[in-house]
């Protein structure tokens, strides 16, 4: 499906911005409303009150105009839902929910007849089990990443993080640490036996554990201006890791005998970086954008590369008296942190700080005015 076909029949003077009900839905809808768009949210039954009650548009308040409730998020693919979205001239802003809550993501790529802001084909590259994934892209872009060990036999004594998934929720992290094959096998087997990691943990990525200040660099690439922007920086808040970090070393040792460490993301904390790091951060973002534009058409049929928001997530490390940025995760869509608005970087450019959702709303508004929506959607 090309952009022109997806936008065929749309009334560009009456665009609606659509979302799945979670992750970044409120941020996107708030930003869309600020720039004059209507909003619609596909919510999952049992989790709809946030959208149809607490933040529903009423009396000049709220940001969710319309709510469609389905038993599962995959209901967005139902023909009647797609028809309703198209009748509302909907541009859909995707997020990670599009991947983790669909049994077969190719149905979104091929059967979702609604224009998506951003790339509908790059999202799967986030997953490390794809033939071509984020590590390949980072490597080709010349962006520094932790060393990856292809096999536990290759582990050389340095501390590694094994990026296994939860047993019950395969999309959630259940990472654990090891420094050689024996400790890898012992810890992984124990966690599997206790039902904490999935049975496929032996295929999980074995990655050098980087010690540094964690920072997520949240960018926006505009096809309209061909400029890269740094919208904000933040870091993850994880449970129960953050609880452990509030304890003294002696308390941690005692608690660890009874409670396993987990790294399940539960939110974000805004942070800033030194100005001396900014140019390096922009350089990484520029390299990343350029490399996405070289991706094979078999992976990205649109040949547009990254559109709009993305994030390079990693840590700032200190080596030989200087700082460097190491990236160990990529988001090929809107990150889940509206708190980036609390950092100053978008304000330095626009005069006032804006969230990622606001920046998407502004880009859509500019595209409508320039009759260039086709440049932003796939």
Beta strands, then each sheet from edge to edge (+ up, - down):
strand 1: 16-20
strand 2: 38-44
strand 3: 66-70
strand 4: 90-93
strand 5: 116-117
strand 6: 148-149
strand 7: 160-162
strand 8: 176-178
strand 9: 206-208
strand 10: 213-222
strand 11: 227-240
strand 12: 263-270
strand 13: 308-319
strand 14: 322-331
sheet 1: 3+ 2+ 1+ 4+ 5+
sheet 2: 6+ 9- 7+ 8-
sheet 3: 12+ 11- 10+ 13- 14+
end
